[in-house]
């Protein structure tokens, strides 16, 4: 019998919640005939993520939220690549919009949020010790 872990439900549940929110926005903006396909794709994606989470490999461990340190590192590198490609796409979109003389603010917002989140990430995940030789470090500890 297959054991069901709560970690395995995280990604499918998040997919259902966000996808249903998107379907609700489509319903309000474009009507139910456009919202139904969005919800169907959401349900299929959630089931797919649930099935992927049950695999006995790196992908299953990552989507099942049960990976070891190596698998978590693979996930972290994949997320970093996703962030780089997203920012690159936003910068290219910004340049295209400039060439078209169209509004650039949506792409500017994406790049701005990426830059701000990078700075916040550095502040959160940095080593919290001051560097030797930094102001505020006593002279006798400097080498």
C-alpha positions in Angstrom: 0.0 0.0 0.0 1.3 3.5 -0.9 1.9 5.8 2.0 0.6 9.3 1.4 2.7 12.1 3.0 1.4 15.6 3.5 4.6 16.9 1.9 3.6 15.2 -1.3 0.3 17.3 -1.3 2.0 20.7 -1.1 2.8 21.3 -4.8 -0.6 19.9 -6.1 -2.5 21.9 -3.4 -0.6 25.1 -4.3 -1.3 24.4 -8.0 -5.0 24.0 -7.3 -5.3 27.1 -5.2 -3.4 29.4 -7.6 -5.0 27.8 -10.7 -8.5 28.2 -9.2 -7.7 31.8 -8.4 -6.6 32.3 -12.0 -9.8 30.6 -13.2 -11.9 32.9 -11.0 -10.1 36.0 -12.5 -10.8 34.7 -16.0 -14.4 34.1 -15.0 -14.8 37.6 -13.9 -13.0 39.1 -16.8 -13.9 36.9 -19.7 -16.8 34.7 -18.7 -17.3 31.0 -17.7 -16.6 29.7 -21.2 -13.0 30.8 -20.9 -12.7 29.9 -17.2 -13.6 26.2 -17.6 -10.6 25.3 -19.7 -8.3 27.1 -17.2 -9.7 25.1 -14.3 -9.5 21.8 -16.3 -5.8 22.5 -17.1 -5.3 23.4 -13.4 -6.8 20.1 -12.3 -4.8 18.1 -14.8 -1.6 19.9 -13.7 -2.3 19.2 -10.0 -2.9 15.5 -10.7 0.3 15.4 -12.8 2.3 17.0 -9.9 0.8 14.5 -7.5 1.8 11.6 -9.7 5.3 13.1 -10.2 5.6 13.4 -6.4 5.2 9.6 -6.1 8.1 8.7 -8.4 11.2 7.2 -6.9 13.7 9.6 -8.4 15.0 13.2 -8.1 11.9 14.7 -9.8 9.6 12.7 -7.5 11.5 13.8 -4.4 11.5 17.4 -5.5 7.8 17.6 -6.3 6.9 15.4 -3.4 8.8 17.7 -1.0 10.8 14.8 0.4 14.3 15.3 -1.1 17.6 14.9 0.6 20.3 17.5 0.6 21.5 16.7 -2.9 18.0 16.8 -4.3 17.3 20.1 -2.5 20.4 21.5 -4.1 19.2 20.4 -7.6 15.9 22.1 -6.8 17.7 25.3 -5.7 19.8 25.4 -8.8 16.7 24.9 -11.0 15.0 27.7 -9.2 18.0 30.0 -9.7 18.1 29.1 -13.4 14.4 29.9 -13.6 15.0 33.3 -12.0 17.8 34.2 -14.4 15.8 33.2 -17.4 12.8 35.1 -16.2 14.8 38.3 -15.6 16.4 37.9 -19.0 13.0 37.5 -20.7 11.8 40.6 -18.9 14.8 42.6 -20.0 14.3 41.4 -23.6 10.6 42.3 -23.4 11.5 45.7 -22.0 13.8 46.3 -25.0 11.2 45.1 -27.4 8.6 47.5 -25.9 11.0 50.4 -26.2 11.6 49.6 -29.8 7.8 49.4 -30.4 7.3 52.6 -28.4 4.8 50.8 -26.2 4.4 50.9 -22.4 7.4 49.3 -20.7 6.1 49.4 -17.1 5.1 45.7 -16.8 8.6 44.6 -17.7 10.1 47.2 -15.5 8.0 45.9 -12.6 9.3 42.4 -13.1 12.9 43.5 -13.3 12.5 45.8 -10.3 10.9 43.0 -8.2 13.7 40.6 -9.2 16.4 43.2 -8.3 14.7 44.0 -4.9 14.2 40.3 -4.0 17.8 39.7 -4.8 18.9 42.4 -2.4 16.5 41.2 0.2 17.8 37.6 -0.3 21.4 38.8 0.2 20.3 40.5 3.5 18.4 37.5 4.7 20.8 34.7 3.8 24.2 36.4 4.3 26.5 35.3 7.1 25.6 37.4 10.1 29.2 38.0 11.3 31.0 41.1 10.4 34.1 40.7 8.2 37.5 41.1 9.7 38.7 44.6 9.0 35.3 46.0 8.8 34.4 49.1 10.8 33.1 48.1 14.2 35.5 45.1 14.5 38.0 45.6 17.3 41.6 46.2 16.1 43.0 43.2 18.0 40.8 40.8 16.0 42.0 42.1 12.6 44.7 40.1 10.9 
